[in-house]
Amino acid sequence: MTTTDSHAPAARPLTTDVAVIGGGLGAVAAALAAAREGRGVVLAAHLGRLGGQATTQLVPALDEHPHVETAGVSRSYRAFRNLIRERYDGIENPGGGWVSRLCFEPAAAEHAIDTLLAPHIAAGHLTVLRSVTPTAARRHGDRVETVTLDGPGGRYELTADLFLDATEDGRLLPLTGTPWVAGSEGTDAYGESLALEGGPHPDAVQSCTVGFVVSHEPDHPVASHPAPADYASLRAGQPFTLEIAGWDDRLHRYRMFTEGPDGHPPFWTYRRLRDSSRLTGPDIALINWAGNDYAGTSSLAHPAAAHREARRLSAAFLHWLRTDCPRDDGKGTGYPGLRLAPAVAGTQDGYAEEPYLRESRRVRTTRPIRQQDLEPVHGAARARNMTDSGGLTSYHMDLHARIGHPASAYAPTSPFQIPLSALVSDHTTNLLAAAKNLAATQVAASAYRVHHGEWAVGEAAGTLAALSVEQARTPRALIDDRRSLTRVQIRFTLAGMPLAWFTDIPPHHPLGTPAHLLAAAGALVGARAEELHLRPEEPATEQEQDALLAAAARVLAEPRVARPDTPERPTWGRLARELGAYVERALGPQPAEHHWQTDARDDQGATT
């Protein structure tokens, strides 16, 4: 932890309920969530643009799970996606890239974010500071008191009840003296098969990438330029190729603009952001590939050097694409018509404003999320249940090259949750992780780092922070007390944040709150645990009835609850509805806006 330099210029004081430090998707989601709950929020972003992966890091091709169009994301993330599509008059995938269901230009994400935040700024709940960096912090005991922010506009001293670290690299953790970890914990720590062998490897941080965007204009080739310095060694060492080792351990071979020899779609459309067949202007593609995946220097220990060298690698890869890449027609090499597109990138040269970091410093706890917590469970459709769930995400564990360890690693997952305990530090009571820095091992964190995962972590942190301020209790106190946790989870569902994996019961469904609350408490057994479709209109077996009763007792911290007066074999939805009503009564009076709907339609499985 550092303190403010006594010779520095006087800082302007700012005081708020919740301070969100960072500018990426986790930061945006956290600020939006806390403001939505009526708290005062300061969002302090390190660049002039918000959005991180979707904007400044140039990864506006969303890495998501297969159910994203209908399930497994929150109301606010769905609004973000819908606003992007509205920018393109409803086109489902404006870029037509095959890596994602939604590929788009960064400006569309900027517009969506500004639209989502605008009402809260207008209402006076949210203040956004841009181009400011946290440089110091002051703590007293187990609490952070202030964070110092420096930028071109001067210095701020920010005081808040809760601080959220939503930075790309977890930089608030060392500034506040909060214990953190980076790199691989090693196989000795938790027995993870994807961890590096033996003890900890703190310097083995994953690669970063400085992406760039290009158009292809063969009639307007780029004038010949000399090869970048060390081009030959970079080309050989990377290597530069359109062939890549796949997750299935097979070599995948691609061609630039045509189908590859193995039947794979073109390299060009992999992360294409603008499809000229449907949109005005030339095709625009993002280049984020193994060829410009930089793993030479740690982006955490040496950020400036890593950024510089990652950019140099990307420039060399672009040179290879223009001059040495084998042509699809077999007639020579190179595509000199590849032109950088600064206007699309939002930068002066077409390269990303900042690197895409696949890894952050992470909160150190005695029980982080591990590889085993996310792996498929035999006979179950979901990963291990997390009773303190605060959201959902799903992505495979995808480890890119680590410093000193060039091999990538991959393992499948089943749909999983975000445990609220992973957002809380054991050491700093008013600091929450709100991005890739949650308490997870390097292996597990690789599944949370993508767009919707980072958004879900940020939204959970922002909502928990707001409730902590509202109730004048620390986040740890809120989630360690079972009844308090139940009230928190109810508020999450009412804000449109799912707690359990269903493809037919979103939080806004009339049965949404009791179904998600009880499922997160362990109510899914038997056939309903084997698939993501809940089918609430079907009768509940004796085993399922017992599991629902046990879950209701669990959320109330009671030894047991009495069976409601229902038919001898009620539907799952009917029993969940009755138990939900009982839980609501047992929790005591709450403001009217925090009640949930449990009407007679709940067991019919209708979606709204």
C-alpha positions in Angstrom: 0.0 0.0 0.0 1.2 3.5 -0.8 0.3 6.9 0.6 -0.1 10.3 -1.1 3.0 12.3 -1.8 3.1 15.3 0.5 4.5 17.5 -2.3 1.8 16.6 -4.8 -0.9 19.1 -5.8 -3.9 19.4 -3.5 -6.5 16.7 -4.3 -10.2 17.5 -4.9 -12.3 15.5 -2.4 -15.1 13.3 -3.6 -17.4 11.3 -1.3 -19.8 8.6 -2.4 -21.5 5.4 -1.3 -19.8 3.1 -3.8 -16.6 3.7 -5.7 -16.0 1.6 -8.8 -12.4 1.7 -10.0 -12.0 0.6 -13.6 -13.5 1.1 -17.0 -14.2 -2.3 -18.5 -17.4 -4.3 -18.7 -17.2 -5.4 -15.0 -16.9 -1.8 -14.0 -19.8 -0.7 -16.1 -22.0 -3.5 -14.8 -21.0 -2.8 -11.2 -21.7 1.0 -11.5 -25.0 0.3 -13.2 -26.1 -2.2 -10.6 -25.2 0.0 -7.6 -26.9 3.1 -9.1 -29.9 1.0 -10.0 -30.3 0.2 -6.2 -30.4 4.0 -5.5 -26.8 4.4 -4.2 -24.4 7.2 -5.0 -21.7 5.9 -7.3 -18.4 7.2 -8.7 -17.1 5.3 -11.7 -13.4 6.1 -12.2 -12.1 4.9 -15.5 -8.5 4.9 -16.6 -9.2 5.7 -20.2 -11.5 8.1 -22.0 -13.8 5.3 -23.3 -15.7 2.8 -21.3 -16.1 -0.9 -22.2 -12.7 -2.6 -22.0 -13.0 -5.9 -23.9 -15.8 -4.5 -26.1 -14.1 -1.2 -26.9 -10.6 -0.2 -25.9 -9.2 -3.7 -25.9 -10.6 -4.4 -29.3 -12.5 -7.7 -28.6 -16.0 -6.7 -29.8 -16.8 -10.2 -30.8 -18.5 -11.5 -27.6 -17.2 -14.8 -26.2 -20.4 -16.3 -24.8 -22.1 -19.6 -24.0 -24.6 -21.5 -26.3 -27.7 -20.5 -24.3 -27.0 -16.7 -24.3 -29.9 -15.7 -26.6 -32.5 -17.1 -24.1 -31.0 -17.9 -20.8 -28.0 -17.7 -18.4 -27.5 -13.9 -18.5 -29.0 -11.0 -16.5 -31.5 -8.5 -17.6 -28.9 -5.7 -17.9 -26.5 -7.8 -20.0 -29.4 -8.7 -22.3 -30.2 -5.0 -22.6 -26.5 -4.3 -23.5 -26.7 -6.9 -26.3 -30.1 -5.6 -27.5 -28.8 -2.0 -27.7 -25.9 -3.1 -29.8 -28.2 -4.8 -32.3 -30.5 -1.8 -32.3 -27.6 0.2 -33.5 -27.6 -2.0 -36.6 -31.4 -1.9 -37.1 -31.8 -5.3 -35.5 -29.2 -7.3 -37.5 -28.5 -10.3 -35.3 -24.8 -10.5 -36.0 -23.6 -7.3 -37.8 -20.1 -8.6 -38.4 -21.1 -12.2 -39.3 -18.0 -13.5 -37.5 -18.2 -17.2 -36.8 -16.5 -17.1 -33.4 -19.5 -15.3 -31.8 -23.3 -14.8 -32.2 -22.6 -11.0 -31.9 -19.7 -9.3 -33.6 -19.8 -5.5 -34.0 -17.8 -2.3 -34.1 -16.6 -0.8 -30.8 -18.7 2.3 -31.3 -21.8 0.2 -31.0 -20.7 -0.9 -27.5 -19.8 2.6 -26.5 -23.3 3.7 -27.5 -25.0 0.9 -25.6 -23.0 1.6 -22.5 -23.7 5.4 -22.6 -27.4 4.6 -23.1 -27.5 2.3 -20.1 -25.7 4.7 -17.8 -27.3 8.0 -18.9 -30.5 7.8 -16.8 -28.4 7.2 -13.6 -26.1 10.1 -14.5 -29.2 12.3 -15.1 -30.8 11.3 -11.8 -27.6 12.3 -9.9 -26.8 8.8 -8.7 -23.7 8.3 -10.9 -20.6 10.3 -11.6 -18.2 9.1 -14.3 -14.5 10.2 -14.1 -12.5 9.4 -17.2 -8.8 9.2 -17.8 -8.0 8.8 -14.1 -5.7 6.2 -12.5 -5.6 5.0 -8.9 -2.1 5.8 -7.6 -2.5 5.6 -3.8 -4.8 4.4 -1.1 -5.2 5.0 2.6 -6.7 2.4 4.9 -7.5 2.2 8.6 -7.6 -1.2 10.2 -9.4 -3.5 7.9 -11.1 -0.8 5.8 -10.0 1.3 2.9 -10.7 5.0 3.6 -9.6 6.7 0.5 -8.2 6.1 -3.0 -6.2 8.8 -4.8 -6.9 9.2 -8.5 -4.6 11.1 -10.8 -5.3 12.2 -14.4 -4.8 15.1 -16.8 -7.5 17.0 -15.1 -5.9 16.9 -11.7 -6.0 14.8 -8.6 -9.0 13.4 -6.6 -9.2 11.9 -3.2 -12.1 9.5 -3.3 -13.9 8.5 -0.1 -16.5 5.7 -0.2 -18.3 3.2 2.0 -17.4 0.4 -0.5 -14.6 0.2 -3.0 -14.9 -2.1 -6.0 -11.8 -3.2 -7.9 -12.9 -3.5 -11.5 -9.5 -2.7 -13.0 -8.2 -4.9 -15.8 -5.2 -6.0 -13.8 -6.5 -5.9 -10.2 -4.3 -2.9 -9.4 -6.4 -1.8 -6.4 -5.4 -5.0 -4.5 -1.7 -4.1 -3.9 -2.6 -0.4 -3.5 -4.9 -1.2 -0.6 -2.7 -3.8 1.0 -5.2 -6.6 0.1 -3.6 -10.0 -0.3 -3.6 -11.2 -3.9 -2.2 -13.9 -6.1 -1.2 -14.1 -9.8 0.1 -16.8 -12.1 -0.4 -20.5 -11.5 -1.0 -21.8 -8.0 0.7 -25.1 -9.1 -0.7 -28.6 -8.9 0.4 -28.9 -5.3 -2.1 -26.4 -4.1 -5.4 -27.9 -5.3 -4.6 -30.8 -7.5 -5.8 -29.1 -10.7 -4.8 -30.9 -13.8 -4.4 -27.6 -15.8 -2.2 -25.9 -13.2 1.6 -25.9 -13.7 3.5 -28.7 -12.1 4.6 -28.4 -8.5 4.4 -25.3 -6.4 3.3 -21.8 -7.3 4.5 -20.1 -10.5 3.5 -16.4 -9.7 5.3 -15.1 -12.9 3.5 -17.5 -15.2 0.8 -15.0 -16.2 -1.2 -15.7 -19.4 -0.5 -13.9 -22.6 -2.0 -10.6 -23.7 -2.9 -9.3 -27.1 -2.9 -5.9 -28.8 -5.6 -6.5 -31.5 -6.0 -4.5 -34.6 -8.7 -4.0 -37.2 -8.3 -4.0 -40.9 -10.3 -3.7 -44.1 -9.5 -5.6 -47.2 -9.2 -3.3 -50.3 -7.3 -5.2 -53.0 -7.6 -2.4 -55.4 -5.9 0.0 -53.0 -2.9 -1.9 -51.7 -0.7 -0.5 -48.9 2.6 0.9 -50.1 5.4 -1.5 -49.4 7.0 -1.0 -46.0 10.2 -2.5 -44.6 9.8 -5.4 -42.3 9.6 -4.5 -38.6 12.7 -5.0 -36.5 13.3 -8.7 -35.5 10.6 -9.7 -38.0 12.3 -13.0 -38.9 12.7 -14.1 -35.3 9.1 -13.1 -34.4 7.8 -14.9 -37.4 9.7 -18.1 -36.6 9.1 -18.0 -32.9 5.4 -17.4 -32.8 5.1 -18.8 -35.5 3.1 -16.8 -38.0 0.6 -19.2 -39.6 -3.1 -19.7 -40.4 -2.9 -23.1 -38.8 -3.7 -23.5 -35.1 -3.9 -26.3 -32.6 -7.6 -26.7 -31.6 -9.2 -27.5 -28.3 -9.7 -31.0 -29.7 -5.9 -31.5 -29.9 -6.1 -31.5 -33.8 -4.4 -29.1 -36.1 -7.0 -26.8 -37.7 -6.0 -25.4 -41.1 -7.5 -22.2 -42.5 -7.3 -20.1 -45.6 -7.7 -16.3 -45.7 -10.9 -15.8 -47.6 -12.1 -19.3 -48.6 -12.9 -22.5 -46.8 -9.9 -24.3 -45.4 -8.6 -27.7 -46.4 -10.3 -29.2 -43.4 -13.6 -27.5 -44.1 -13.1 -24.7 -41.6 -14.6 -21.3 -42.5 -12.2 -18.5 -43.6 -9.8 -16.8 -41.3 -11.1 -13.5 -42.5 -14.6 -14.0 -41.0 -13.3 -15.4 -37.7 -13.8 -12.1 -35.9 -15.2 -10.0 -38.7 -16.9 -6.9 -37.2 -18.6 -5.5 -40.3 -20.2 -7.5 -43.0 -20.2 -5.4 -46.2 -22.9 -7.6 -47.7 -25.3 -6.2 -45.2 -23.7 -2.9 -44.0 -22.3 0.2 -45.7 -18.6 0.3 -46.1 -15.9 -2.4 -46.6 -15.6 -5.6 -44.6 -13.8 -5.0 -41.3 -12.1 -7.8 -39.4 -10.5 -7.9 -36.0 -7.1 -9.7 -35.9 -6.8 -11.5 -32.5 -5.1 -14.8 -33.3 -2.3 -17.1 -32.1 0.0 -15.1 -34.4 -0.3 -12.0 -32.2 -0.8 -13.7 -28.8 2.1 -12.2 -26.8 3.6 -14.2 -23.9 7.1 -12.8 -23.6 6.7 -10.4 -20.6 4.2 -10.4 -17.7 1.5 -7.8 -18.3 1.1 -7.6 -14.5 4.7 -7.2 -13.4 5.8 -5.1 -16.5 2.7 -3.6 -18.1 4.4 -0.9 -20.2 6.9 -3.3 -21.6 4.3 -6.0 -22.3 2.1 -3.5 -24.1 5.0 -2.2 -26.2 6.2 -5.7 -27.2 2.6 -7.0 -27.8 2.0 -4.2 -30.1 5.3 -4.8 -31.9 4.3 -8.5 -32.4 1.0 -7.4 -33.9 2.7 -5.1 -36.3 4.9 -8.0 -37.4 1.9 -10.3 -37.8 0.2 -7.7 -39.9 3.3 -7.4 -42.1 3.3 -11.2 -42.5 -0.4 -11.1 -43.6 0.4 -8.4 -46.1 3.6 -10.0 -47.5 4.2 -13.6 -46.6 0.8 -15.2 -45.9 0.1 -18.0 -48.5 -2.6 -16.9 -50.9 -5.8 -18.9 -51.3 -5.3 -19.1 -55.1 -1.8 -20.5 -54.7 -0.3 -17.6 -56.6 2.4 -16.1 -54.4 2.1 -14.7 -51.0 0.6 -11.8 -49.1 -2.5 -9.5 -49.2 -1.2 -6.0 -49.5 -4.8 -4.7 -49.6 -5.1 -5.2 -45.8 -5.5 -1.6 -44.5 -5.6 -0.6 -40.8 -9.0 1.0 -39.9 -8.3 3.7 -37.2 -11.9 5.1 -37.4 -13.3 1.7 -36.4 -10.7 1.0 -33.7 -11.3 4.4 -32.2 -7.5 5.0 -32.2 -5.1 7.0 -34.4 -3.5 3.9 -36.0 -6.0 1.0 -35.9 -4.4 -0.9 -33.0 -6.1 -1.4 -29.7 -5.8 1.4 -27.2 -4.8 -1.1 -24.5 -3.9 -4.8 -24.5 -6.6 -7.4 -23.9 -5.4 -9.0 -20.6 -6.5 -12.6 -20.0 -5.4 -12.5 -16.4 -5.6 -10.2 -13.5 -4.3 -10.2 -10.0 -6.8 -12.1 -8.0 -8.1 -11.8 -4.5 -6.3 -14.3 -2.2 -8.6 -16.4 0.0 -8.3 -19.8 1.7 -11.0 -21.3 -0.5 -10.8 -20.0 -4.1 -13.0 -21.3 -6.9 -11.0 -24.3 -8.4 -11.0 -26.2 -11.6 -12.9 -29.0 -9.9 -15.8 -26.6 -9.0 -16.5 -25.9 -12.7 -16.0 -29.3 -14.3 -18.9 -31.5 -15.5 -20.5 -33.6 -12.8 -21.5 -37.1 -13.8 -25.3 -37.3 -14.2 -25.8 -33.6 -13.9 -26.3 -30.7 -16.3 -24.7 -28.2 -14.1 -21.3 -27.8 -12.3 -21.2 -28.1 -8.5 -23.9 -26.0 -6.9 -22.8 -22.8 -5.1 -25.3 -21.9 -2.4 -24.2 -18.3 -2.2 -24.7 -17.8 -5.9 -24.9 -14.2 -7.1 -25.1 -14.8 -10.9 -24.4 -17.2 -13.7 -21.8 -17.7 -16.5 -20.5 -20.5 -18.6 -17.3 -20.9 -20.7 -14.7 -23.5 -21.0 -11.4 -23.2 -19.0 -9.2 -21.7 -21.7 -5.6 -21.0 -20.7 -3.4 -19.3 -23.3 0.3 -19.5 -23.2 1.8 -18.5 -19.9 5.1 -16.7 -19.4 7.8 -19.4 -19.7 5.2 -22.1 -20.5 4.1 -21.7 -24.2 1.6 -24.6 -24.3 -2.1 -23.7 -24.1 -4.5 -25.7 -21.9 -8.2 -26.4 -22.1 -10.8 -28.2 -20.1 -14.6 -28.4 -20.5 -17.0 -27.0 -17.9 -20.7 -27.3 -17.2 -22.8 -24.2 -16.7 -21.7 -22.6 -13.4 -22.4 -19.8 -10.9 -20.6 -16.9 -9.3 -20.3 -17.4 -5.6 -20.6 -14.1 -3.7 -17.9 -15.3 -1.3 -15.4 -15.1 -4.2 -15.9 -11.4 -4.4 -15.0 -10.7 -0.8 -11.6 -10.3 0.7 -10.7 -11.9 4.0 -8.5 -9.0 4.8 -10.2 -5.8 3.6 -13.8 -5.6 4.7 -15.1 -2.9 2.3 -13.3 -4.0 -0.9 -15.0 -6.2 -3.5 -13.6 -7.8 -6.6 -15.7 -6.8 -9.6 -14.0 -8.1 -12.7 -11.4 -10.9 -13.6 -9.9 -10.5 -10.1 -12.4 -12.6 -8.2 -11.0 -15.3 -5.8 -10.4 -18.1 -8.2 -7.4 -20.1 -9.2 -5.7 -19.2 -12.5 -7.4 -22.2 -14.1 -10.9 -21.4 -12.9 -10.5 -17.6 -13.5 -9.8 -18.4 -17.2 -13.5 -19.4 -17.5 -14.8 -16.2 -15.8 -12.7 -13.8 -17.9 -14.9 -13.5 -21.0 -17.4 -10.7 -21.7 -20.6 -12.0 -20.0 -18.6 -13.5 -17.1 -16.9 -10.2 -16.3 -20.2 -8.4 -16.6 -21.9 -10.9 -14.2 -19.1 -10.6 -11.7 -19.3 -6.8 -11.8 -23.1 -6.7 -11.5 -23.0 -9.1 -8.5 -20.3 -6.9 -6.8 -22.2 -3.7 -7.5 -25.5 -5.1 -6.2 -23.9 -6.5 -3.1 -22.1 -3.2 -2.4 -25.3 -1.3 -2.7 -27.1 -3.6 -0.3 -24.1 -3.4 2.1 -24.4 0.4 2.2 -28.2 0.2 2.5 -28.1 -2.1 5.5 -24.9 -0.7 7.1 -23.3 -4.2 7.2 -20.2 -5.4 5.6 -20.6 -7.6 2.5 -19.1 -10.5 4.5 -21.7 -10.1 7.2 -24.5 -10.1 4.6 -23.4 -13.3 3.0 -22.2 -15.2 6.1 -25.6 -15.0 7.8 -28.0 -17.4 6.0 -31.2 -15.4 6.3 -29.4 -12.2 5.3 -28.0 -14.0 2.3 -31.5 -15.2 1.4 -32.7 -11.5 1.4 -29.7 -10.5 -0.7 -30.4 -13.3 -3.3 -34.1 -12.3 -3.5 -33.0 -8.7 -4.3 -30.7 -10.1 -7.0 -33.5 -12.0 -8.7 -35.8 -9.0 -8.6 -33.1 -7.0 -10.3 -33.1 -9.6 -13.1 -30.0 -11.6 -12.0 -30.4 -15.4 -12.2 -29.0 -17.6 -9.5 -29.5 -21.1 -11.0 -29.2 -22.5 -14.4 -32.6 -22.9 -16.1 -33.4 -22.5 -19.8 -37.2 -22.1 -19.2 -37.4 -20.0 -16.0 -35.7 -16.5 -16.2 -35.8 -14.3 -13.1 -38.7 -12.3 -14.4 -40.9 -15.4 -14.8 -43.7 -15.4 -12.1 -41.9 -18.4 -10.6 -38.5 -16.9 -11.1 -37.6 -15.8 -7.5 -38.6 -18.9 -5.6 -37.3 -21.3 -8.3 -33.9 -19.6 -8.5 -33.7 -19.2 -4.7 -34.6 -22.8 -3.9 -32.5 -24.2 -6.7 -29.4 -22.3 -5.5 -30.1 -23.8 -2.1 -29.9 -27.4 -3.5 -33.5 -28.1 -4.6 -32.5 -29.8 -7.9 -32.3 -33.5 -7.7 -33.2 -36.5 -9.9 -34.2 -35.9 -13.5 -34.4 -32.1 -13.1 -30.7 -32.1 -12.1 -29.8 -33.9 -15.3 -31.0 -31.2 -17.7 -31.3 -27.4 -17.8 -35.0 -27.4 -18.6 -36.9 -27.3 -15.3 -40.4 -28.3 -16.5 -42.2 -26.8 -13.5 -45.6 -27.9 -14.8 -44.7 -31.6 -14.3 -45.4 -33.4 -11.0 -42.6 -33.5 -8.4 -41.4 -36.9 -7.3 -41.1 -37.7 -3.6 -37.3 -37.1 -3.8 -37.9 -33.7 -5.4 -40.5 -32.7 -2.8 -38.1 -33.6 0.0 -35.3 -31.6 -1.8 -37.6 -28.6 -2.1 -38.5 -28.8 1.6 -34.9 -29.1 2.6 -33.9 -26.1 0.4 -36.7 -24.0 2.0 -35.4 -24.9 5.4 -31.8 -24.1 4.3 -32.6 -20.5 3.1 -34.4 -19.8 6.4 -31.6 -21.5 8.5 -34.3 -23.7 10.1 -34.0 -27.4 10.9 -37.1 -28.2 8.8 -40.2 -26.6 7.3 -43.7 -28.1 7.3 -45.1 -29.5 4.0 -47.5 -27.0 2.5 -51.2 -27.9 2.0 -50.8 -29.1 -1.6 -52.2 -32.0 -3.6 -50.6 -35.4 -2.8 -48.3 -35.1 -5.8 -48.0 -31.4 -6.6 -46.2 -30.0 -9.6 -42.7 -28.8 -9.0 -43.8 -25.3 -9.7 -46.8 -25.5 -7.3 -44.7 -26.7 -4.4 -41.9 -24.1 -5.1 -44.5 -21.4 -5.2 -46.0 -22.4 -1.9 -42.6 -22.7 -0.3 -41.6 -19.4 -1.7 -44.6 -17.8 -0.1 -43.7 -19.4 3.2 -40.1 -18.1 3.0 -41.4 -14.6 2.3 -43.7 -14.7 5.3 -41.0 -16.1 7.5 -38.5 -13.4 6.5 -40.8 -10.7 7.8 -42.1 -7.4 6.4 -40.2 -6.0 3.4 -40.9 -2.9 1.3 -43.6 -3.6 -1.3 -41.2 -3.2 -4.2 -39.1 -6.1 -2.8 -42.0 -8.6 -2.8 -42.0 -11.2 -5.5 -45.0 -12.4 -7.6 -46.3 -15.9 -6.8 -49.6 -16.1 -8.5 -51.5 -19.2 -9.6 -49.8 -19.3 -13.0 -46.4 -20.2 -11.6 -46.6 -23.9 -12.2 -47.7 -23.6 -15.8 -44.2 -23.0 -17.2 -45.2 -19.9 -19.1 -42.4 -17.5 -19.9 -42.9 -13.7 -20.0 
